[in-house]
Amino acid sequence: MKTDILFTGKGHAGTQAILESEFAVHKLHEAGDRDAFLKSASQKVRGIASFGAAPVNGALMDALPRLEIISNFGVGVDQIDLDAAKKRGIVVTNTPDVLNECVADTAIALVLNTLRQLPQCEAYLRAGRWAEKGPYALTTSLGGKTMGILGLGRIGEAVAKRAMACGMQIRYHNRNRKDVPYAYDPDPVTLAKNSDVLMVVTPGGPETKNLVNAQVLDALGPKGFLVNIARGSVVDEPLLLKYLQERKIAGAGLDVFADEPRVPPEFFKLENAVLFPHVASATQETRKAMGDLQIENLRRHFAGKPVLTRVV
Ligand code: 8YV
């Protein structure tokens, strides 16, 4: 008999195929009538494999009284109500570390693309303007600039290494100071004030909602750049749009947005922003490694062994 698990969304195809071969899978995202679907699954489902931003809240947990584990595809678990899981004794796992290098690659690509305007340079050439109008306008160097990392965890450290290789200096702010060779700032405003590039790498969720607010963007100032590879919720998005339109900051590189995959169309008109469709971990190798970890956590849990990467 296969163990019953539930998918919350469409996700990495290879991972979902393996899960479907090993478990009896119920696909919540394909249910026409969600209530009827949950009613029929309620006495069977013992695990959730969560994919994407679909919320896993207390109501969903209550609809599945036999639920023992939520195994998330991704390091960020902001869509899961962790307190609700804890109260109900439900294990939550994620997929840390295996994505650090890829996410850091994307972060540094956003810094290069934003300061050096490389996507705009390419569009300029493809539109025939090089021959027509001459060289593209001069841009901004990375070397000698300061990157302020808001949320220096394992991904932040991988970003710092790459930024230093580009000749940048590193500062950071975390709630707690770490034993690292980088200058510490006591709050996000001071960090922004001391930085040319503010790199947002914090977890998402209520604790960091709109952490990058008017005070932080004002401190970053008209010569400062914002890069966000964390969650859209960490930045006040309407305000960021306004600051970019009015050039109250110099530019932004964004891999994440508040209501993905919907991006306010006003962002598309900005010349001082580089926008990626949440691709930081999106390589064949890394997504496979994330999926393998998600699957292994489920296997181990149902075999009565300790999971590998427990959050709650
Ligand atoms: C993925 C991510 O885009 O790990 C995370 O927290 O945001 C990304 O790696 C996401 O998990 C894919 O659904």
Boltz pocket constraint, residues with backbone or C-beta under 6 A from the ligand:
constraints:
  - pocket:
      binder: B
      contacts: [[A, 51], [A, 52], [A, 53], [A, 73], [A, 74], [A, 75], [A, 76], [A, 77], [A, 95], [A, 99], [A, 230], [A, 278], [A, 280], [A, 281]]
      max_distance: 6.0
